[in-house]
């Protein structure tokens, strides 16, 4: 069953990922046919053709490697380094006009923008799942001995600004807490917070762990987690929580009158109080209720951890999604957010002393990995379509960069030809296109090197199956 699920998700990833690239290439193809260019080939996928047919002078093919598609337009520029040697010699073909080149080059990004808008309309209609971290700037948990704790940040603090920039959410790019931290520069980060109605500015000194040369460099962090509703998904049978009367769907609000803003805070309280009885305040159907709970060390069904690693527990399993909502952002808002995310990424890439580098971007392998993880969630297609909006906008804007081989490079060279009023000599085009093609391929291999490492299984902490023994009850009804 797991294998079938894996194969089904993999099929979804391949279909959606390839759709993005094929639609982009379809834009070039249709524009080229419209403007009367010679179209040698239009291929879906790469590698040895599984199917091939020539129709009206165009060779259509289905390759054996499911990685996008291509259209061969020899009149645009020499592209043998990427597409392979074509059937026609560019030097023997009639030259095409500047406007024709610009239209054909721009059509690919235009189709990508169009597909992004189609997906954005779908998300507008069906909605996008929004977690609490997408809407909150409140700190839920401060890790012990962290830069945040040393700076004086507490759970419950609401972050207003980081480095003088307003933040409106926890995760993402731009006006997000995590982004403002990782993209910051300097030895310390000024953080403006709201604490019980009082505005404070605290300086946190970020840390980052050194990474091996063959791994992506770690980014700056101050070790804080966002507010997450401590919603109980399940209560273990015979556990202290069950005996006390705590139920599934209860929300833990306090422990010993200490406000709880994140599930991890309860675990920390249990560890710090070392087995003492806790007064746990939960919210149930809008009302607050207090329960006395004494954490115990559970029994282990099979294997058990070393004695020093055994921890007291109350028998609660958390709903890791917290309070999930469905939002319906307008298509324009989605496109605007995607454009701004890319602008912010480029600013961070080229900012002086920034820790964010080219190695932190993803290539095709990394993108397909993200798709796979999204499809694994309960909101698979919604999240995948939302991510596709961002990806299509990125594909369009990246291809408009004035780099030879990319669509923007074709537009720039066409403009140069318009200024000098003659075609750029073939041998110059050949050297420029081939050189930049090798650079682009080299960069893709570079980021793919890191992407492939991410495919490996992450080191997981060993889990143990636990159970709680029934609590004995004396004749007066008191728990023993």
Buried (B, 14 or more C-beta within 10 A) or exposed (E): EEEEEEEEBBEBBBEBBBBBBBBBBBBBBBBBBEBEBBBBBBBBBBEEBEEEEEEEEBBBBBBEEBBBBBBBBBBBBBBBBBBEEBEEEBEEEEEBEBEBBBBBBBBBBBBBBBBBBBBBBBBBEBBBBBBBBBBBBBBBBBBEEBBBBBBBBEBBBBBBBBBEEEBBBBEBBBBBBBBBBBBBEEEBBBBBBBBEEEEEEBBBBBEEEEEEEEEBBEBBBBBBBBBBBBBBEBBBEBBBBBBBBBBEBBBBBBBEEEEBBBBBBBBBBBEEBEEEEBEBBBBBEEEEBEBEBBBBEBEEEEEBEEEEEBEBBBBBBBBEBBEBEEEEBEBEEBBEBBBBBBEBBEEBBEEEEBBBEEBBBBBBBBBBBBBBBBBEEEBBBBBBBBBBBBBBBBBBBBBBEEBBBBBBBBBBBBBEBBEEEEBBEEEEBBEBBBEBBEEBEEEBEBBBBBBEEBEEEEEEEEEBEBEBEEEEEEEEEEEE
